[in-house]
Amino acid sequence: MQRESLMKNNFFQVLGLAQRARKLTLGEEFVLQSVRNGQAKLVILATDAGKNTTKKITDKCNSYDVPLLQVGTRVDLGTAVGKGERVVMAVTDSGFCQMLRGLVT
């Protein structure tokens, strides 16, 4: 349990680093555009996202073969990047993508 909590904290810390490095796209429309343009390497969706948003993001990620992670609540994601509540974000850097995926598994 403690290890899982530590991994989750590390995940959110890496998200914060990615935001400061300007390697994140925030917001539903910008994330969808990033997926369509091939810039998104990983999409992160809050576990408490609405049904329509979840379906829209999941379908788009599946059709463009972009990995999708559902991690944390909208408050967790927003806090990690120093913003208000955030439901969806895309990682545009492959290095951060590998780091984040490694912390979840």
C-alpha contacts under 8 A as a table, 3 or more apart, distances in Angstrom:
res1	aa1	res2	aa2	distance
1	M	4	E	5.14
1	M	5	S	6.34
2	Q	5	S	5.11
2	Q	6	L	6.20
3	R	6	L	5.04
3	R	7	M	6.14
4	E	7	M	5.11
4	E	8	K	6.19
5	S	8	K	5.07
5	S	9	N	6.24
6	L	9	N	5.11
6	L	10	N	6.18
7	M	10	N	5.03
7	M	11	F	6.10
7	M	103	L	5.87
7	M	104	V	7.21
8	K	11	F	4.97
8	K	12	F	6.42
8	K	103	L	7.44
8	K	104	V	7.53
9	N	12	F	5.26
9	N	13	Q	6.19
10	N	13	Q	4.96
10	N	14	V	6.15
10	N	103	L	7.26
11	F	14	V	5.28
11	F	15	L	6.31
11	F	100	L	5.99
11	F	103	L	5.94
11	F	104	V	7.37
12	F	15	L	4.91
12	F	16	G	6.29
12	F	76	D	7.82
12	F	77	L	7.29
12	F	80	A	5.22
13	Q	16	G	5.04
13	Q	17	L	6.37
13	Q	80	A	6.52
14	V	17	L	4.95
14	V	18	A	6.15
14	V	96	F	7.50
14	V	99	M	7.72
14	V	100	L	6.98
15	L	18	A	5.03
15	L	19	Q	6.24
15	L	80	A	6.22
15	L	81	V	6.46
15	L	100	L	7.73
16	G	19	Q	5.08
16	G	20	R	6.30
16	G	80	A	5.20
16	G	81	V	4.67
16	G	82	G	7.36
17	L	20	R	5.11
17	L	21	A	6.11
18	A	21	A	4.97
18	A	22	R	6.16
18	A	23	K	5.16
18	A	24	L	6.12
18	A	91	V	7.64
18	A	96	F	6.68
19	Q	22	R	4.94
19	Q	23	K	5.83
19	Q	24	L	5.39
19	Q	81	V	5.87
20	R	23	K	7.66
20	R	81	V	7.97
23	K	91	V	5.91
23	K	92	T	5.25
23	K	93	D	5.83
24	L	89	M	6.54
24	L	90	A	5.50
24	L	91	V	4.71
24	L	92	T	5.92
25	T	30	F	6.44
25	T	31	V	5.90
25	T	34	S	7.48
25	T	89	M	5.44
25	T	90	A	4.97
25	T	91	V	6.52
25	T	92	T	7.28
26	L	30	F	6.45
26	L	31	V	6.35
26	L	86	R	7.41
26	L	88	V	6.47
26	L	89	M	4.55
26	L	90	A	6.63
27	G	30	F	5.51
27	G	31	V	5.97
27	G	86	R	7.10
27	G	87	V	7.26
27	G	88	V	5.86
27	G	89	M	6.15
28	E	31	V	5.17
28	E	32	L	6.16
28	E	53	T	7.85
28	E	57	I	7.97
28	E	87	V	7.73
28	E	88	V	6.01
28	E	89	M	7.41
29	E	32	L	5.14
29	E	33	Q	6.18
30	F	33	Q	5.04
30	F	34	S	6.08
31	V	34	S	4.93
31	V	35	V	6.17
31	V	40	A	7.56
31	V	43	V	7.73
31	V	88	V	7.31
31	V	89	M	6.10
31	V	90	A	5.67
32	L	35	V	5.09
32	L	36	R	6.21
32	L	57	I	7.18
32	L	60	K	7.22
33	Q	36	R	5.08
33	Q	37	N	6.09
34	S	37	N	5.12
34	S	38	G	6.19
34	S	39	Q	5.15
34	S	40	A	5.32
34	S	90	A	7.44
35	V	38	G	5.23
35	V	39	Q	6.10
35	V	40	A	5.02
35	V	60	K	7.41
35	V	61	C	7.01
35	V	64	Y	6.96
35	V	66	V	7.24
36	R	39	Q	7.75
36	R	64	Y	7.12
37	N	40	A	7.78
38	G	41	K	7.75
39	Q	92	T	5.57
40	A	43	V	6.85
40	A	66	V	7.12
40	A	90	A	5.61
40	A	91	V	5.71
40	A	92	T	4.71
40	A	93	D	7.75
41	K	66	V	6.28
41	K	67	P	7.11
41	K	90	A	7.20
41	K	91	V	5.70
41	K	92	T	5.33
41	K	93	D	6.47
41	K	94	S	6.07
41	K	97	C	6.33
42	L	66	V	6.02
42	L	67	P	5.12
42	L	68	L	5.96
42	L	69	L	7.65
42	L	90	A	5.66
42	L	91	V	5.14
42	L	92	T	7.15
42	L	97	C	5.96
43	V	61	C	7.70
43	V	66	V	7.14
43	V	67	P	6.30
43	V	68	L	4.79
43	V	69	L	6.31
43	V	88	V	7.21
43	V	89	M	5.83
43	V	90	A	4.31
43	V	91	V	6.25
44	I	68	L	5.86
44	I	69	L	4.88
44	I	70	Q	5.83
44	I	71	V	6.81
44	I	88	V	5.67
44	I	89	M	5.32
44	I	90	A	6.10
44	I	91	V	7.85
45	L	49	A	7.05
45	L	54	T	7.58
45	L	68	L	7.28
45	L	69	L	6.13
45	L	70	Q	4.73
45	L	71	V	6.43
45	L	87	V	5.84
45	L	88	V	4.53
45	L	89	M	6.70
46	A	49	A	5.34
46	A	70	Q	5.54
46	A	71	V	5.61
46	A	72	G	5.49
46	A	73	T	4.85
46	A	74	R	5.22
46	A	77	L	7.10
46	A	86	R	7.66
46	A	87	V	5.03
46	A	88	V	6.29
47	T	70	Q	5.45
47	T	71	V	5.89
47	T	72	G	5.76
47	T	73	T	5.36
47	T	74	R	7.47
48	D	72	G	7.99
48	D	73	T	5.58
48	D	74	R	6.60
48	D	87	V	7.85
49	A	53	T	6.48
49	A	54	T	6.13
49	A	73	T	7.90
49	A	74	R	7.28
49	A	87	V	5.94
50	G	53	T	5.35
50	G	54	T	6.03
51	K	54	T	5.12
51	K	55	K	6.09
52	N	55	K	5.18
52	N	56	K	6.05
53	T	56	K	5.11
53	T	57	I	6.02
54	T	57	I	5.34
54	T	58	T	5.86
55	K	58	T	5.13
55	K	59	D	5.90
56	K	59	D	5.37
56	K	60	K	6.19
57	I	60	K	5.20
57	I	61	C	6.08
58	T	61	C	5.20
58	T	62	N	6.09
58	T	68	L	7.29
59	D	62	N	5.15
59	D	63	S	6.13
60	K	63	S	5.22
60	K	64	Y	6.18
61	C	64	Y	5.26
61	C	65	D	5.62
61	C	66	V	4.77
61	C	67	P	6.63
61	C	68	L	6.72
62	N	65	D	4.98
62	N	66	V	6.44
62	N	67	P	7.85
63	S	66	V	7.98
72	G	75	V	7.88
72	G	76	D	5.57
72	G	77	L	6.46
73	T	76	D	5.07
73	T	77	L	6.33
73	T	87	V	7.63
74	R	77	L	5.22
74	R	78	G	6.09
74	R	85	E	5.07
74	R	86	R	4.95
74	R	87	V	4.89
75	V	78	G	5.11
75	V	79	T	5.98
75	V	84	G	7.14
75	V	85	E	4.82
75	V	86	R	6.73
76	D	79	T	5.23
76	D	80	A	6.15
76	D	85	E	7.71
77	L	80	A	5.15
77	L	81	V	6.60
77	L	85	E	6.86
77	L	86	R	5.71
77	L	87	V	7.17
78	G	81	V	5.45
78	G	82	G	6.09
78	G	83	K	4.89
78	G	84	G	4.98
78	G	85	E	4.44
78	G	86	R	4.70
78	G	87	V	7.88
79	T	82	G	5.01
79	T	83	K	5.92
79	T	84	G	6.71
79	T	85	E	7.29
80	A	83	K	7.73
83	K	86	R	7.46
86	R	89	M	7.53
91	V	94	S	7.79
91	V	96	F	7.08
91	V	97	C	6.27
92	T	97	C	7.71
93	D	96	F	5.56
93	D	97	C	6.18
94	S	97	C	4.79
94	S	98	Q	6.18
95	G	98	Q	5.31
95	G	99	M	6.35
96	F	99	M	5.03
96	F	100	L	6.07
97	C	100	L	5.29
97	C	101	R	6.12
98	Q	101	R	5.21
98	Q	102	G	6.03
99	M	102	G	5.17
99	M	103	L	6.40
100	L	103	L	5.17
100	L	104	V	6.56
101	R	104	V	5.32
101	R	105	T	6.54
102	G	105	T	5.64
